[in-house]
Amino acid sequence: MKSYVSEIDDASASALSAFVGQPLGRLCAPDGTVDLERGVLWSQQIVVYAFPEAKIILSADWDETEKEWIDLFPISARIESSSHFYMPNGRRGLHVPEKVKLDFRSGSRVARIDILSFGQVGDRERVTYDGGLLITREDGLRVAICRQGSISADVEIAWTNDGIAEIVAGSTCRRSFF
């Protein structure tokens, strides 16, 4: 059986590690849809204002295996200066239009980030990939950011217990930053 493994790269791990201890106050997206009943927002990318002069850009990608076309949606994280961002097609822009904003006003600091691994096994191929994050603040608030699971490579954010349970279903914690 052929295995496909996609784990976050060193740059993503460094960005997430640096985020621990920083305040989690605002998450933004250039576009998005909010499902109020589920407590979930999905967008092409998520911008986390975590540092005074920089932000973390979270996005997903889409790929498929060669024989069985099993989908995988790896997630990545990058630190960028506050005046730049990357569009989903990889082109660099000067300003991200913040059409969707989620404010967590207390600004409590991030205590832990779990990297969530997803997988699927076919008849001849197996995939495992880092497809989500579970962020826990010092005040206990949790926010999950995971791949949406379609070839549009969107990401979902959930901030309610039910929404979090839904988008992290089937995942395991592969790595944690404290």
Steps between C-alpha positions, in 0.01 A plus 500: 500500500637840405493766774475876455597715798478879511609669821540871562841626396761663724383853415143415604621333820708809584204731440274294725762467771550879501123549530487326841500766772364768266149646537225350284273793437399528133466257212428643155426367154491665158166329435291237665173344593375475857271214599345630821325173586826306484717778646739469204653745252676385184729698272797459266743617766501622858707790627590500870626828641738354755792742508528882495679510163405164349218254452457129443342388173325161520397324182438153360596332176349215302664197346399145413669163476604352166292183483193532720470878492479523877482866596734665748476858628820601684497822702785750525589802713725792407605816684480807277554870557178685571512671162518185285300183448487205263194438290380138468672476159834580667532855364606762749273798564542824691185492709248234590147633485353410837141431404446248780625555855465291814593692813581322824518816704673393820831448321586205723827336398537175309593220742511205260477414131428143390578393144221270383571216261237355266520187290328257271581146389404366160554158344849585370587838653503666840517874577584684820527878512504790743163654429413709803586687817333516838598820679434529874533830683596545865137587584383163357352631173567259215505570127544233233631581154482205259491415133151520358528180297428614145722568201447873557753453786308724738558500875236494772506675837283378785465670838210312659536156659263343245670669206843395624387139551364495145803634314761303698306171475724217383824682585773414749741735674841441338699776669449776757665829575487638857 
